[in-house]
Amino acid sequence: MIWKMTFIAVIISFMTTVTYADGHKNVELLAASCAACHGTNGHSVGGTPSLAGSDKLHFMKQMDQFVDGSRPSTVMFHHASGYTADEIELLAEFFSKQNQ
């Protein structure tokens, strides 16, 4: 019985590690889709706001506002609506860690 519980604990810890690794890769892929307008890793060189160094909660609030329509936008409504809440949080964390 103890070996079964140990085996299950090892499997669960492995799954957690894999999920974290996939999440890390996923956020870089998600952030790459923002680069066309907001620059690589959120460093905008044009008239679009930079996302690098953004406050995590502020970023998440803005994305939620794009989704619910309280922040008008021609493009961001469509982009933001395509992300899950978890993906928005991953993006917020990613951009908050980038140097300004």
Protein Blocks (a to p, Z undefined) as FASTA:
>chain_A
ZZmmmmmmmmmmmmmmmmmmmmmmmmmmmmmmmmmmnogehiafblbdcfehpafklmmm
mmmmmmnopagcfklmmmmmmpcfklmmmmmmmmmmpcZZ
